[in-house]
Amino acid sequence: MKVSVIIPVYNAAPFLDKSIHSALEQKQTGEVLLIDDRSTDESLVICKKWEKVDSRVKVFVNEGTKGAGAARNVGLRNATCEYIAFLDADDYYLDGRFDEDEVLFENNNSIDAVANSLLVILQNIEHTTELKTSHKNQSIIGYLPSFSFINLEEFVHGNSFYITGLTIKRDVFLTLGYFDEDLKQTQDTDLIMRLLLNCCVFSGNYDSAVVVYYRHISNTTNNSTEAIFYRRKFAKKHFKLAFRHDLSRNVKWKLFKDYIENDYLWLFGRSHSYKKYFKIILLPFFIFRLISKTDHSYDKDRKIHLS
């Protein structure tokens, strides 16, 4: 089994050496593709240093700062191994990252992708909450039960996994397509949703994390205004996708609630008791915006109150 590991890079100089080294340490790693998204720090210098040290490392430079999705697409277009895995430049693989995947793929030809667990490491804190997502230091994120086919409805309702825990057959992308470059955030969840709609995804051992998800002050997802804009755009896209694929009412309802929650309702904070009345009053407005073809430019720039 040989894996192409794709690492998008943007201003990640303090973390890059550990990230790249962790990928090269895996015996199944056939190549590491580093795609610099026009970093302004020493990231590109570090990437080129590793390219000279190990022949498996290949460095690419994106045409402008386009985000992680566009950078990963450069990697996908240039990958040569049978399997694909992703790693963020500030995260790192643990020992034996692909050992269990190799066994699962060899024993079941119908599996298109294996979803493994992540270990959360928080920088200098024990707990953090961003929007509706909470992370606890040293906690595990993964799909339950272990060694089972993954159910789309359970994923939508919170039984989730992350893109850096996935190992995917490269041929899958010929029919699935690449990352949606219009989504500067949530593009990874968008790809996972399309993967679950069209492919056979199997869970690994929940209790055995294969990658460290490092949360720190410089994470791009800390930009709450941008995160809400793209989460709403994602929910709008997949609410319509749910009808095209005739998904269950529970999935459609969950995506609709995500859409209106990530619209103007964040202006009223997380837990105000009167928020439900705003939902009822503004329901026609939400429906109009849901079926509209474009998102207004002010949506991306509006300030969000999260207290």
C-alpha positions as CSV (number, residue, x, y, z in Angstrom):
1,M,0.0,0.0,0.0
2,K,1.4,3.4,-1.0
3,V,-0.2,6.7,0.0
4,S,0.1,10.2,-1.3
5,V,-0.1,12.5,1.7
6,I,-1.3,16.0,0.7
7,I,-0.5,18.9,3.0
8,P,-1.8,22.5,2.3
9,V,0.6,25.1,3.8
10,Y,-0.1,28.6,4.8
11,N,2.0,30.5,7.4
12,A,2.7,27.3,9.3
13,A,6.4,27.6,9.9
14,P,6.4,26.8,13.6
15,F,4.6,23.5,13.0
16,L,5.8,22.3,9.5
17,D,8.9,20.3,10.5
18,K,6.9,18.0,12.9
19,S,4.0,17.7,10.4
20,I,6.2,16.7,7.4
21,H,8.4,14.4,9.5
22,S,5.4,12.5,10.9
23,A,4.2,11.9,7.3
24,L,7.5,10.6,6.1
25,E,7.9,8.3,9.1
26,Q,5.0,6.2,7.9
27,K,6.2,3.1,6.0
28,Q,3.2,3.4,3.5
29,T,4.0,7.0,2.5
30,G,4.9,7.0,-1.1
31,E,5.0,10.8,-1.5
32,V,4.3,14.0,0.5
33,L,2.9,16.8,-1.6
34,L,3.3,20.2,0.0
35,I,1.2,23.0,-1.5
36,D,2.2,26.5,-0.3
37,D,-0.7,28.9,-0.5
38,R,1.5,32.0,-0.9
39,S,2.7,32.0,2.7
40,T,4.3,35.2,4.0
41,D,6.5,33.5,6.6
42,E,9.3,30.9,6.2
43,S,6.9,28.1,5.3
44,L,8.0,27.8,1.6
45,V,11.7,27.8,2.7
46,I,11.0,24.9,5.1
47,C,9.1,23.0,2.4
48,K,12.0,23.3,-0.1
49,K,14.4,22.2,2.6
50,W,12.5,19.0,3.0
51,E,12.3,18.5,-0.8
52,K,16.1,18.4,-0.9
53,V,16.3,16.0,2.1
54,D,13.8,13.4,0.9
55,S,12.9,12.5,-2.7
56,R,9.4,11.7,-1.7
57,V,8.7,15.3,-1.0
58,K,7.2,17.4,-3.8
59,V,6.6,21.2,-3.4
60,F,4.0,23.2,-5.3
61,V,3.1,26.9,-5.0
62,N,-0.5,27.9,-5.4
63,E,-1.5,30.7,-7.8
64,G,-2.5,33.2,-5.1
65,T,-3.9,32.6,-1.6
66,K,-6.9,30.4,-2.4
67,G,-7.4,28.5,0.8
68,A,-6.9,24.9,1.9
69,G,-9.4,23.4,-0.5
70,A,-7.8,24.8,-3.6
71,A,-4.3,23.8,-2.3
72,R,-5.5,20.2,-1.7
73,N,-6.9,20.2,-5.2
74,V,-3.4,20.9,-6.5
75,G,-2.2,17.9,-4.6
76,L,-5.0,15.7,-5.9
77,R,-4.1,16.6,-9.5
78,N,-0.5,15.7,-9.0
79,A,-0.8,12.6,-6.7
80,T,0.5,9.4,-8.1
81,C,-0.1,6.8,-5.4
82,E,-3.1,4.4,-5.2
83,Y,-4.3,6.0,-1.9
84,I,-4.8,9.6,-0.7
85,A,-4.5,11.0,2.8
86,F,-4.6,14.6,4.0
87,L,-2.7,16.3,6.8
88,D,-2.9,19.9,7.9
89,A,0.4,21.7,8.3
90,D,-0.1,22.3,12.0
91,D,-1.2,18.7,12.8
92,Y,0.9,15.5,12.8
93,Y,0.4,11.8,12.3
94,L,1.0,9.3,15.1
95,D,3.0,6.1,14.7
96,G,1.3,3.4,12.5
97,R,-1.0,6.0,10.8
98,F,-1.9,3.6,7.9
99,D,-1.2,0.2,9.4
100,E,-4.9,-0.6,10.2
101,D,-6.1,0.9,6.9
102,E,-3.8,-1.4,5.0
103,V,-5.4,-4.4,6.6
104,L,-9.0,-3.2,6.0
105,F,-8.4,-2.3,2.4
106,E,-6.7,-5.7,1.7
107,N,-9.6,-7.6,3.3
108,N,-12.5,-5.8,1.8
109,N,-12.4,-4.6,-1.8
110,S,-15.7,-2.8,-1.5
111,I,-14.4,-0.1,0.8
112,D,-13.6,3.2,-0.8
113,A,-12.4,5.0,2.2
114,V,-11.5,4.4,5.9
115,A,-12.3,7.1,8.5
116,N,-10.0,7.1,11.6
117,S,-10.1,9.0,14.9
118,L,-8.2,12.1,15.9
119,L,-6.6,13.1,19.2
120,V,-7.4,16.7,20.2
121,I,-4.5,18.7,21.7
122,L,-5.4,22.2,22.8
123,Q,-2.7,24.9,23.3
124,N,-2.4,25.8,27.0
125,I,-6.1,25.2,27.8
126,E,-8.3,22.3,28.7
127,H,-11.5,23.2,26.9
128,T,-12.7,25.4,24.1
129,T,-16.0,26.2,22.4
130,E,-16.3,27.8,19.0
131,L,-19.7,28.4,17.6
132,K,-21.5,25.1,18.4
133,T,-18.4,23.0,18.4
134,S,-16.7,22.0,21.7
135,H,-13.2,20.5,22.1
136,K,-11.7,19.0,25.2
137,N,-8.0,18.6,25.6
138,Q,-6.8,14.9,25.0
139,S,-10.3,13.9,23.7
140,I,-10.9,11.7,20.7
141,I,-13.0,12.6,17.7
142,G,-14.2,9.7,15.5
143,Y,-17.1,7.6,14.3
144,L,-18.8,5.0,16.4
145,P,-19.1,2.1,16.3
146,S,-15.7,1.0,15.3
147,F,-15.3,-1.1,12.2
148,S,-18.7,-0.3,10.7
149,F,-20.1,1.2,7.5
150,I,-20.7,4.9,8.1
151,N,-24.3,6.2,8.0
152,L,-24.8,9.6,6.4
153,E,-27.7,10.5,8.7
154,E,-25.7,9.8,11.9
155,F,-22.8,11.8,10.5
156,V,-25.1,14.8,9.8
157,H,-26.4,14.6,13.4
158,G,-23.0,14.7,15.0
159,N,-21.4,11.2,14.8
160,S,-18.6,12.7,12.8
161,F,-14.9,12.4,11.8
162,Y,-12.4,14.8,10.2
163,I,-10.7,14.9,6.8
164,T,-7.3,14.2,8.2
165,G,-8.4,10.9,9.6
166,L,-9.5,9.7,6.1
167,T,-7.6,7.4,3.8
168,I,-9.3,7.3,0.3
169,K,-8.7,5.4,-2.9
170,R,-7.4,7.8,-5.5
171,D,-9.8,6.6,-8.2
172,V,-12.7,7.8,-6.1
173,F,-12.0,11.4,-7.0
174,L,-12.5,10.6,-10.7
175,T,-16.2,10.4,-10.0
176,L,-16.5,12.3,-6.8
177,G,-14.7,15.5,-8.0
178,Y,-12.4,17.7,-5.9
179,F,-12.8,20.2,-3.1
180,D,-15.3,23.0,-3.6
181,E,-13.0,26.1,-4.0
182,D,-15.9,28.4,-3.3
183,L,-15.9,27.2,0.3
184,K,-12.9,28.7,2.1
185,Q,-14.1,26.9,5.2
186,T,-16.2,23.7,5.6
187,Q,-14.8,22.5,2.2
188,D,-13.6,19.4,4.0
189,T,-17.0,18.6,5.4
190,D,-18.5,19.2,2.0
191,L,-16.2,16.6,0.5
192,I,-17.0,14.1,3.2
193,M,-20.8,14.6,2.6
194,R,-20.3,13.9,-1.1
195,L,-18.1,10.9,-0.3
196,L,-20.8,9.4,2.0
197,L,-23.5,10.0,-0.7
198,N,-21.6,8.2,-3.4
199,C,-19.1,5.8,-1.8
200,C,-18.5,3.1,0.8
201,V,-16.8,4.5,3.9
202,F,-15.8,2.3,6.8
203,S,-14.8,3.4,10.3
204,G,-11.5,2.4,11.9
205,N,-10.8,1.7,15.6
206,Y,-12.4,4.6,17.5
207,D,-10.1,4.2,20.5
208,S,-6.9,4.3,18.4
209,A,-6.3,7.8,17.1
210,V,-4.0,8.1,14.1
211,V,-3.5,11.9,13.9
212,V,-3.2,14.8,16.3
213,Y,-5.5,17.7,15.8
214,Y,-3.7,20.7,17.3
215,R,-5.9,23.7,18.2
216,H,-4.0,26.9,18.7
217,I,-4.6,30.7,18.5
218,S,-3.5,30.9,14.9
219,N,-6.1,28.3,13.5
220,T,-7.9,29.8,10.5
221,T,-11.2,28.5,11.9
222,N,-10.9,31.0,14.7
223,N,-12.3,33.6,12.3
224,S,-15.9,33.4,13.5
225,T,-17.4,35.8,10.9
226,E,-15.9,33.9,8.0
227,A,-16.7,30.5,9.6
228,I,-20.4,31.4,9.9
229,F,-20.6,32.7,6.4
230,Y,-19.2,29.5,4.9
231,R,-21.2,27.2,7.2
232,R,-24.4,28.8,6.1
233,K,-23.3,28.5,2.4
234,F,-22.4,24.8,3.0
235,A,-25.8,24.1,4.7
236,K,-27.6,25.9,1.8
237,K,-25.8,23.7,-0.8
238,H,-26.4,20.5,1.0
239,F,-30.1,21.2,1.9
240,K,-30.7,21.3,-1.9
241,L,-28.4,18.3,-2.4
242,A,-30.6,16.3,0.1
243,F,-33.6,16.8,-2.1
244,R,-31.8,15.7,-5.3
245,H,-30.7,12.5,-3.5
246,D,-34.0,12.0,-1.8
247,L,-32.5,11.9,1.7
248,S,-34.6,11.5,4.8
249,R,-36.7,14.2,6.3
250,N,-34.4,14.2,9.4
251,V,-31.4,15.1,7.3
252,K,-33.3,17.8,5.4
253,W,-34.6,19.3,8.6
254,K,-31.1,19.2,10.2
255,L,-29.5,21.0,7.3
256,F,-32.3,23.6,7.2
257,K,-31.9,24.3,10.9
258,D,-28.1,24.7,10.4
259,Y,-28.8,27.1,7.6
260,I,-31.0,29.4,9.6
261,E,-28.9,29.1,12.7
262,N,-25.8,30.3,10.8
263,D,-27.8,33.2,9.3
264,Y,-28.7,36.2,11.3
265,L,-29.6,34.3,14.5
266,W,-25.9,34.3,15.7
267,L,-26.5,38.1,16.2
268,F,-28.6,37.2,19.2
269,G,-26.1,35.0,20.9
270,R,-26.1,31.3,21.7
271,S,-28.8,30.8,24.3
272,H,-31.3,33.6,24.4
273,S,-34.7,32.2,25.2
274,Y,-36.4,34.5,22.7
275,K,-34.4,33.2,19.7
276,K,-37.1,30.8,18.8
277,Y,-39.6,33.6,18.3
278,F,-37.2,35.3,15.9
279,K,-37.0,32.0,14.0
280,I,-40.8,32.0,13.5
281,I,-41.0,35.7,12.6
282,L,-38.2,35.5,10.1
283,L,-39.0,32.1,8.6
284,P,-40.3,33.5,5.3
285,F,-37.1,35.6,5.0
286,F,-34.9,32.5,5.6
287,I,-36.8,30.5,3.0
288,F,-36.4,33.3,0.5
289,R,-32.7,33.5,1.1
290,L,-32.4,29.7,1.0
291,I,-33.9,29.5,-2.6
292,S,-32.1,32.6,-3.8
293,K,-29.2,31.9,-6.3
294,T,-26.6,34.2,-4.8
295,D,-25.4,35.3,-1.3
296,H,-25.0,39.0,-0.8
297,S,-21.5,40.4,-0.3
298,Y,-22.5,41.9,3.1
299,D,-23.1,38.4,4.5
300,K,-19.3,37.7,4.5
301,D,-18.5,41.1,6.2
302,R,-21.2,41.4,8.9
303,K,-20.0,41.3,12.4
304,I,-21.2,38.4,14.5
305,H,-21.9,38.6,18.3
306,L,-21.0,35.4,20.1
307,S,-21.3,36.3,23.7
